[in-house]
Amino acid sequence: MSKRTKVFFCILFCAIVMVFFGIVIFNQLKVGDFQPHIEWARKLGSSGYLWLRANTLFQRLVLVTRDLLPFNFFARISKLAKQIIDIKSYDISALIVTIAAYLVSFIGVVKYFKQSLVLEENKRNTILVYVLGLITLIVGPIILFSYPGRQYIGYINGNPFHNPTYTLMKPFAIFFFIFTINSLYKKVGWKEVLLSGLILFLASIAKPNFTLSFIPSVGFVAIFLNYKRLKELNWKFFIISIVFVSLFALITQYIIMYSGTRGDRVLFSPFTAIMAYLPNVTTIIGSILLSIVFPMLTFIVYWKKVKTQLSLKLTLVNFVISFVISYSFMEQVDMLSLNFLWTIMFATFLLFMESIRIFVQEGILEFQNNNHKIMVKHIILGSVLLLHLVCGILFYFSSLSPISPVRLVS
């Protein structure tokens, strides 16, 4: 396949991502969590700091984007443009930052599929990888049993649209996951160590939830599950990029958010926060299971073939640790915001990314070894993935409405 064709498909799918997610984010600027974050950007710009706000990367990028955009030029040549800029300059900057985050997330997922799927380089497979990347950013929980009512609360949706800091965390978290897979047992230079540490730090100050669960997961896998490979462990990467950066980021954020008499408090109170919205634990567990049907089935079907893979171990351990963190802890003052649940939401995103990789990789091998015949398990798994995709699209269109589906609890 020619270089020109590669560039064409890259530009085409990047444009699709920007338009597809740009439309829903434009609506979420009004009905999602964006306005409080935009107001904090205004305060940060005027005062230089935010009181009791630790994850300020989104606000800082909004300010930088606003300063870089040629608003002076447009305000000079058009009175209408000046009026729009006076009222909406921060909203425009927030929209650009969020679309850029989706674009980089898409590039990260595509990069992961390209490096992990052994595919012949041709037009069909190039399109396949880009489509898989788009699917990974859309799939959602199976919400048909509560649709069109409850579509978010109780489920674990790795692809919500309403929260700018989660969306901003996602690309950094994806690339750090890739760095970890590529560097944990391989020798890498200082350039890779410092770059990966910077990416983890940026993910942490965008939203610390990924760091809360993934760093303990790496330690557990390296020390316990892969103890026979301790001699192969890249200690430079592990200590500097993972341990040092994560401790620095998390400790400083804890001091900002929870220290002193005026800060919030973290409480150990299993399921208390989520049960403020849902009637019982049975509903919660049922919603969780409906959120991860495809990953569960894929891991069960292909377990013997993939159980030793590092990426799968990290993904599964991360999900278990994130489950404990998400449903065991809560903030005392800000309990109803369910801030610890962001941890398991990204863990679910990784579950889908990994299970889609395994399904495609093993499915293609079986298809080739079975005289190009589709097997029953391929149809079942493909149908379940399609169901998750359909529900993700339903959630997308619900997110275009004046009332965000995030607010619906029944």
N, C-alpha and C positions, 0 to 999 in steps of 0.2 A: 504494500500500500504506500502510495506516494506521500511525501511530507505535506504537500498542499491539501490532500484529502484529510490527513490527520488534523491539520489546523482548522479546516472547514468544520469538521464534526465538533472539535473542541469549542470553537466560537459559537456554533449553533446551539449546543446543549447549555453552554454558559448563559447564552441569551435567554433560553427557555427558563432556566433557573431564576434569573433575575426578574423576568416578567411574571412568572408563576407565583413566586414568593413575594415579589414586590406588590402585587395586587392585594394579597391578604394582609401584608404588613401595613399598607396604606390605611386599611380599615381598622386594624388593631391600634393604630396611633390614637384612635378616638375611643375604642371600647376595651382595649387591653390594659396592660400595666405600664404603658409607655409614658403617660402624662406625669405621674409622680417622678419617674426617672429623668424626664426632660426638665422638670422643675428643679430637681437636684442639680442638673447640669448648670442651670442658670445661677443657682446659689454658689456652686463651686467656682463658676467664672467670676462672681462678684467678691467672694470672701477668700477663696483659695483653699478651703477645706470644707468637709461635710461632717457635721456632728453625728456620731454614732452610725457612720456609714463606712464600712470597710472595703467593700467591693465597688470601686469607683472607676474601673477601666472604661465602662460604657460612657459615663459622663465626660471623662477626659477625651475620649475619641470624638464625641459629639462636639466638644469645644474646638478641638483641632480641626475637624472637618469644617465647622462653621467659619473658622478663621481662614481656611484655605480656599473656600468657595468664592467665586468672583461676584459676591453680592454687591460690591460698590459699583461695578460696571453695570449690572442689570438695573440697580436702583437709579442710576444716572440716566439711562436711556428710556425708561418706561415708568410712568407714574403707577400703573397697575402692579408692575413688578416690585416697586418700592413698597406698596401697601402689603403685598404678600410677604415680602421679606421682613417687614416690620413685625408682622404677626406670626409668621410661620417659619422663620429662619432656623429655629431649634428643631422643629418638627422635620423639616427637610433634611437637616444634618443627621437626625436620628434615623430617618428612613434610609439614607445612603449607607450609614454604618451597619445597619441591620441587614440590608441586601448584600453588602460586601461580606458579612459574616456567613450568610447562606452560600454565597458563591465559593468562599474558601472551604466551607464544610463540604460542599459538593466535590471540589477538587481533591480534598483529603480522602473522601470515601472512594473516589475513582482511583486515586493513587494506591490505596490499600488493595482494591480488587485487581488492579493491574499487576501488582507485585506478588500477589498470593494466588491468583488463578493462572494456571499454566495453559495459556490459550495461544493458538496460532495467530500471528498478526495479520489480520485482514479486515475488510470493511464490516463484515457481519459481527465479528467479535468486538470490534471497536464500538459499534453501536450498542451491543449487548452490555458492555461494561458501563457505558454512560447511562443506559436505561436502568441498570441495577443501582447505580449511584442515585438516580432520581427516585427510584422506588424506596430506597433506604431512608430518604429524607421525608417521605410521605406516609409510610405505613403507620397504622395506629391500632389501638385495642379493638377487639370485636365488640362493638357497642350496640349491636342490633337489638339486644334484649331490653335496652333502656332508651333507645332512640325513638323520637327526637327529644326526649327529656334529658336525663343525665348522660353526658358524653365525656366528661372529664374527671369529676370528683370520684375518687375510689379506684378508677382505672390508672394504669401506669402508661402514660403517653410519652414516648421518647421524642416526639415531634410536635410540641405545642407551638403556637404562634404568638401568644400574648405577652411573653416575658422577654424583654430585650437582653437582660444579663445572661439568661440561660442560652439564648441564641448566640450571644457573643462568646460564651465559654466553649460552645460546641466545637468550633474549628480548632482551637488550641488543644482541646482534649483529644480530638481525633488524631492530630499530628503527634501528640505526645504518646498516645497508644502505639502508633506506628514506630516512633523512635524506640520505644521500649522493646517491641518485638524484634527490631533490627539490631539493638545495641546491648541487650541484657547479657548475652553470652558471646558477644563478638567484640574484638578490639576496635575501638573507635578513637579518633584523635580529640584533642582539646576543643577543636572547633565544634564537633558534634556534641560533646559534653556540655559546653557552654550554651550552645543553641537550644538543646533540649531542655536545659535548666531554665532558660529564658521563657520558653514556650510553656513550661509547667507553671512558672511564676505568673505569666499573663493569664493562664487559665484560672489560677487561684484568685487573682484580683478582679477577674471578670465575675466569677462565682466560685466559691471554694468547695462546692459539693463534690466535684469530680476528684479533687485531691483528697478529700476526707475518706473516700472508699478505695480509690485505686492504689494509693501509695501503700496502705496496709496489705492490699491484695498482692502487690508485687513482692513485698517482704515475705508473705506467707507462702507464695508459690516458690520463691527462690530458696527459702530456708527449710521448708517442710516438704512440699510436693516434689521439688527438684533437688533434694539434699545431696543426691549423688553427683550433681553437677556444680557443687559449690566451688570447686577449683577452677571451673570455667567461667564463673560469674565475673562480669566486668565491674570490679569494685569501684573503679573511678567513676563510672557512670552511676552506679547504685548509690554511692555515698554523696557525691556532689550534686548530680542532677536530680536525684530523687529525695534522699533523706534531708540533706541540708536545705535545699530550696523549699521543700514542703513544710519543714518545721519552721523556717523563717516566716513563710507566708501565713501559715495557720496561727502561729503564736501571736504575730502582730495583729492579725484580724481579730483574734479572740480578745486581745487587750482593748482594741478599739470598741468592740461591740458589747463585751460582757463584763469588763472590769469596772470597779467603782460602784457607788450607790445608785447612779443614774443610768447604768446600763441594764440591758435585759439579762435574763438568766436562762441557762440550759438545764432542763429537768429530765430525769429518767422516768418516763411515764408511758409504757407501751400502749399504743393504739389510741391514746386519749385524744390527741389532736384530730385525727381523721374521724373519730367517732362523734366529733362535734357536728359533722355533716351527714354521717351515715348511721343507720340504726343499730347495726350489730357487726360482729367480727365475721360472721358467715358471708354477709354481703361484700365485705372488704376482700376476703380471700377469694370469693368467686370472681370479683372484678379483676383482681390481680392475675388469676389464672387465665381469664379471657384476654388479658393483655399480652400474654406470651405463649399462645397456643403453638404458633409456627416454630419458634425456637425450641420449645420443649419437644415437639414431635421430631424435629430435625436431629437434635442431639441424641434422642433415643434410637432413632433409626440408624444413625451412622456412628454411634458411640465407640464401637470396637475399632473402627478405622481411624478415628480422629482424637481419641482420648488422651494421647500423649502430646498433642500439639500445644505449644506454649500459648498461642493466642486464645485457644479454647479454655485452657486452665485459667488464664488471667481473667477472661470474660466471665466465667462461671463463679470463680471466687469473688470477683468484684461484685457480682449480683448478690451473692449471699451476704457479704459484708454490708453492702448498701441497703439491703432489706432490713438488717438489724439496726443500722443507724437511722433509717428513714422512719421506722415504725416504733422505735424504742425511745427516741429523744424528741423533745419539743422545746420551743421558746416559751417562757412564762408569759411575757407581755404580748408578744406577737404570735401567739399560738395559732390563731385562725389563718395565718398566712401559709401555714404548712411548709415552711422553708426547708426543713430537712428532707422533704419528699423529692426535691430536685435531685438528690443523690441517686435514688433508685430509678429516676426517669432517664438519666443519662446512661446508667447501667443497662437499662432496657434497650436503649438505642444501640449500645455495643452488642447486646445479645442478638438483635436483628441483623446488624452488619456482619457478625460472625456466622450466624446461622444461614444467611443468604449465601455467603461465601462457600460454606460447606455444602449446601444444597446444590449449588451450581457446579462446584468442583467435582464432587462425588457423583452427581447426576450425569455429568458429561462423560466421566470415565465409565460408568455403568452402561450408558447409552452406546458408547463405542464398543464395549466388550460384549454387548448383548445383541450384536448384529443390527445395531441402530433401531432397536425396538424400545418403545416407551414402556416402563414398568408401572404396575399399579401404584407403588409407593410414590413414584414421581408425580402421578396424577393427583394423589391425595395431598402431598406436600405442596404442590403447585396450586391446588385449589384453596388450601388454607392460607397460603401467602397472598393469593388474589383476594381472599376475603378480608385480610388485614389491610390490603391496599384500598379496597372499596370503602372500608370504614374510615381509613385515613382521608380519602377524598370526600366522604360525607362530612367529616369533621372540618375539612378545609372549607367547604361551602357554608357550613354552619358558622364558621369564623368570619364569613363575609357579611353576616347579618348585623343589624344594629345592636343586638343583644349577644354578647359573647357566650358561647357554649360553656365556657369555664365557669360562668355564674350559675348554671343550671344544676340543681341538686336533686331533682325528682322528675 
